[in-house]
Amino acid sequence: MYRVVRAEWLSETVRLLEVEAPRIARAAQPGQFLIVRLGERSERLPLTIADFDRDRGTVTIIFLTAGHSTQDLALLDVGGQIRDVVGPLGNHLEIGRIGAVVCVGGGVGVPALYPKAKALRAAGNRVISIIGARSADLLVLEEEMRALSHETYITTDDGSKGVKGLVTVELERLLRGSDPIDLVIGVGPVPMMKAIADTTRPYGVKTLVSLNPIMVDGTGMCGSCRVTVGGEVKFACVDGPIFDAHEVDFDELMARQRRFEPLERDLAGQGAHACHLEESLR
């Protein structure tokens, strides 16, 4: 069992849990994820490691309460117990001296972006962050991202904070500027990551994304998380989740993600999230 040592609501629907897991904390690297199972009969939930503390022996997960399983997990408070936490899984982001890196996060993609940006800053890179949400009240980890970034830009769909529009509005502006950009990293809904790839492609800027396809076992056995990258079939859980954005077949990935849309629509009245960018692409 894994004990919760910190529990916090970051917004009305986004929950943070810091969990004691010393062995995982010692091995964790930016970009990796966990498989969490609340109880013996609970769903297996793949959740990105939002932070880790080797000294405290803890890992942090931040998630949207979008369905029954995440709603049940969100009920845990300090002292609560999680039956299974498996990880770290997946390949991590290679950290080195790159130069100017633009880190782009949307919604609950921002927590997954945070450890990457944190490690890149520690390695001596210039970190420029763009974080977006539908509205100001749904922005998460804004202050944390500001603290580790040389520049931070905010976008909201409704214009309630920062620039009104998608994260790609600010990304395009930076790419058109006089200062060179050496790398772009995007984490968020699949349509957002596709839009990031489409934005950077004409500029020839290397772009990485952290994919979040439907996943079951996290070991490559079930095949649910398969994606096509560079014309080859890859499994996000073992070959990723970080891939070259310009090589990902996003249209195929979005089609696969829609397999459970009828069920998601049924849950819409219970907190399920609808991606406005995806709706605009149909």
N, C-alpha and C positions, 0 to 999 in steps of 0.2 A: 504494500500500500504506500501511496505517496501523499504526504501531508501538505495542505495549502498553508502558506505562511503569510500571504498577502492577497487580498481580494478587493477589487475596486471597479466601479462603473466609470468608464471613460466617456460614455454618452448613454442615452436611454437604452441603446441596444448593443453596446460594445462592452465586453467584460474582460478584465485583466485578472489573471491568477498567477501568482508566483508559487512554485511547487518545489519542495525538497526532493532533489534527485542528484546526489553528489557525483555519481559515476558519469551520468549524462553531462552534467555541467563541466566536468573535467575534459570531456572529449568534444564538446560542442564547438562548432565553427559557424560563422555567418553564412546564412543561406540554407542551412539544414532544417529538418523538421522532425516532428514527433508523431507517433500514433498513440492517441489517448483513448482509454476505455474506462468509463466511469464505474460501471458495475459488470458483473459476470455476463449479463444478458444485454449489455449496452452496445450501441453502434461503435465501430472503430472510427475515430475522428482524426484525420491528418491535419495537424496544426503546425504552422511555422514557428520556430523558436524566435520569439521577439527579443529576448535578451537572455543572458546567462551570467552567473556570478560564481566563479570558481572558488573564491574564498568562502562564500556562504553555502556553496553546494546547492544552488537553486537554478531553475530555469523558469522563464516567464512565457506564458502564452496569452495572446490577445485575440478574441474571436467575436464574430457577430452572432447574436442569438437569432438564428434564422429558421430553426426547426426544433422538433421535440428534443433531440439529443443535446444540442447546444443550449437550449433552455434549461434542461436538467443540470448540465454542467455548470451553468451560470448561477444556480441556486447554492453552490458551495460557498462557504465563507471560511475565514481563518480557522484552522483546525480541522476542516473537512478533509476527507480521504478520497483519493482516486485509485481505483484498483490497479490499472495498468498504465504505465508510461514507457513507451519503447522508443529508443533513439540513442544518439542522433542518427537520422536517416538521410539519404541523399548526398549528393556532392556539394561541397561548399564553394563559396566564391573565392577565387584566387586573389589574394591581397598583395599588392606591391605598389611601388612608386609609379603611378600612371600619369598624373598631371591634373588636369581639370576634369572632374567627374560630375555629371548632372544626375542626381538621384530623383526619380519621379515616382510618386506614390499616390494612389487613389483609394479613398475609403479605408477598409481594413488591410489594404496593401501597405499602408504606411508603417504599421508595426513590423511587417516582414522586411521593409526597407531599412528600418532603424539600425539593426546590428550591422548591416552592410555599410551604411554610411558612417557609422561609428568606427568600424575597423579601417575604412579608407582614410578617414581623418587622422586616426592614430598612426597610419603609415606615411603621413606627410603629404597627402594629396589635397588639392583644393576642392572642397565639397560644396556644390550648389544644389540646393534642394527645392523641388517643386512638389507641393502636396495639395491635393484637392478633395472635395467632397460635394455632396448635393447642396448642403447649406452649412453655415458657420457652426451650428450646434452639433454637427456630425463630424467635425474635424477632430482627429485624435493625434496625440503626441506632438502637437504643434511646438510647444515650448522645448521639448526634448530635441526635436529636429533643429530648431533654431540654435540651441546651445552647441551643437556639434558642426554646424554648417557655416561657411564663410558668407553665404548669401542664402536667403530663404524667400520663396515666393508662394503665395496662397491663391488658389482659384476655387470658386464655388459656382455651381450651376445657376443658382439664383442671384448671385452677386451680393449676398449678405456679408461676405468678407473677401478681401483681396480683389482679384480680377474676376469679372463675370465671364464664365466660359469653362472650357475643358482645360486640363493640364497641358495639352498640346499647344494652346495659345501662347503660354509663357515659354514652352520649349522651343517653338518656332522662333520666337523673338531672340532667344539666346543663340540659337544656331545662326541666325542672320547677323549677329553682332560681330564686332571686330576681334573679340577674344576667342582663341581657339578652344574647342571642346574635344577632349581626348576619348571620353567614354560616356555613354548614357546607360543608366540602369533603370528599368521600369518594373514596378510591381503593383498589381491591382486587378480589376476585372479583365477578362480576356479581351473584350472589345477595346478597352483602354490601352492594353499592351499592343494590340494590333495597330491602333492609331499612332502610338509612339514609334513603332517600327516604320510605318508609312511616312512619318514626319522626318525621321533621321536618314532614311534611305537615300534621298536625293543629295544629301550632304556628305555621304560616305563616312559617317561617324559610326564607329563600332558601338553596337547596342546589345545589351543583354536583358533578358526578361526571366522572371521566376514564375514558371507555369504552375497552375493550380487545377489540373484536370481531376475528374472523378477518380477516386483512389480507394482501394479496399484494404489490401494487405501490406502495402508499402515495401514489398520485396521483389516485385516484378513477376510474381507468379500468376496473379489474376488477370493481368492484361488490361484492366480498366483504364489505366492512365496512359495508354499508348498515344503517341503523337508522331506526326511526320515532321522530321527536321532534316533539311538538306536532301529531301527525297528518300530518306531512310526512316524506318519505323524505330522509334525510341520509346523507352518507358521512363516517364518523368520521375518515378520514385527512385530509380537506380541510376539512370543515365543523366538525370537532372537533379533538381528541378530547374536549374539555370541553363539557358540555352541562348545561342545567337538569335536575336529577334528577327534578323533578316532571312533566316533559314527556316523559320517555323511556318507551317501551313496553318494559319489562323482560321481560315474559312472551314477547314475540316474540323479543327478543334472546337470551334463554336457550334458546329452542327452536332458533334458528339455531346457537348455540354447540354444541349437542348433535349436530350433523351428523357429527362425527368421533369420537363416543363409542366405537364398536366398536374403532377403531384405538387410542384412548387406553386402553381396557381391555386390549388386547393388550400395551401398553407398561407396564401397571401394575407389573409385576415389575421394571421397569428404571428406576424412579424417578418415574414419572408421578404427579402430585398429584391427589387426589380431594378435592373441596370438601365438607366435612361439612354446611355450611349448605345447599348446593344439594340434597344428598341428603334433608335434612329437609323441603324444600319440595315434594318430588314426591308 
